Amino acid sequence: MSTVFELIMGGKIPGRFVWSDDICVAIMTIEPVTTGHVLVIPRSPVDKWTDLEPADLDHLMRVAQILGKAQEQAFDVPRSAVIIAGFEVPHAHIHVIPARSEAAASLSNARAEDAVALDEAGHALREVLRNQGHTAHLPLVMESPRTF
């Protein structure tokens, strides 16, 4: 059975992609904790982060760091938080959350967001990533994981 993330990466469910490479993608979550909250997801369907190959985990964390730095600039926040919980979807993923405080970064603050706000946040993050030199990892359009 495919997870929701596999369906998004396969184009069967819509997603807002802000990063794509051979190992992972990053998408805007539809239930953000704060504006700009993204998920870094390995392309391989590994259930738990503790089961990821070490090289893949290293890569996901490097991408999370790049996205976190971009969030700090795009959303004018002092920090970017990382949470690996893994209970919502049986497919490893990393939450990268723009944050002003530890309390603000709690997953219990997640709420459904409207499409316009998600698009605006995604475009803002993509613009900063572009300006930081990460164009090669920006999907051609936010609605697709393809970079070519």
N, C-alpha and C positions, 0 to 999 in steps of 0.2 A: 504494500500500500504506500502511495506517495504522501509525503508530508505537505503541508500548505506551502512551505518554502520551496520544495521541488516543483510544485504547481506554479508558483510565482516565477521561478527561474525558467521554467519551460514555457511561459507565456500563456498558461491556461487560466491564471488568475492575475488581475492587474497588479502591478507594483510600481513603485517610484524608486528608480535606481540612481544612486549617487556614486557608485564605484563598481567596477567589474574587472576581474583579471582571471587567470586560469585556475586559481585556487579558491577564490571567494567572490561574493558580491556584497554590497551594502545597500540596504533599502531603508526608506523612511517607514517607520512603523505607523500603522493606522490608529494606534492607541498610545500616543506619546506621553511620557512623563512631563517633559517640557518641550517647547518648540525646538525642532531640529534633532530630536531623538532618532537615532538610526540603529539598525541591526546589522552586524557583520556576520555573514553566513557562509560556511564552507560549501562549495559545490557538491562535495561528496556527502551523502546522507548518513553522517555519523550521529548516533543518538545523543551521547554525552560528551561534553568537552574533555573529560578525562580519558576518553577513548580516541581522541584525535592523535594522529601522528605528530610527534614533537615538532617537526619542521612545519607542518600545517598550522599548528597552534602558534608557533613563533610568527608565521606570516600573518595570521589573523590579528595578533596583537600589534604587529607593526602597522597594519592597515588601520586598526582602531586608534592608534596613536596619531596617525596622519589625519584621520577624520576628527579626532578630538581637538587637535590644534586648529583645524579649519572651523570647527564649531565655536571655539573661543573667539575667533575673529568674526565669524558670520553673525553670531548671536550676542556678541558683547558680554560674555560671561567670564568669570575668573578661572573657572575650572571645567573640565570635562570628566565625568564619572564613567567608570566601566563596571558593569554588573554581568556576571555569568550565573544565571539561575537554572535555566533549563527545564522548568516545569511546564511552561506554556505550550511548547511544541517539541515533539520528540526528534529534534534535529538540532545539533549543537549550534549555538549562536551567542554573540556578545552584544550586549546593550551598550551603546555609547551615548551618553546623555549630557547635554549642556547643562551646567548647574551653577547656582549661586550659593548653595549650601548642601550639606549632606542630606538633610531632611527633604529638600526639594528633589533630590535624585532617587527617592524611594519608588520602587515599582508600584507601591500601593497608590501612588498619585496618578497612575495611567488613566487616560480618558479618551474616548473617541474624539477624533478631530475631523473637521469638515475638509472636503477635497481642496478647496481654494487655499486654506491655510497650509495644508500639507504640500501643495504645489509651490507655494511661495517659499516655504522653508527649504524644500528640495532645490529650488533654483538658486536660492541664496547660498546654500552650502556648495553646490556645484560651481558657482561663480568663484568662490574663494579657492576651491580646489584647482580650478583652471588657472587662477592667478598665481597659485603656489607651484605651478609647473606639473600638475598631475593629469594633464589632458589625455595622455595615453590610457588612463584608467577610467575616463568618463565615458559612459555609454553615449552613443550618438544622440539619443533622445532619452528623457527620463523614464519613459514607459517601457523601455527595452533593456535587457542586460547586454546587448550586442555593442561592441566597440568598433565594429568595422561595417 
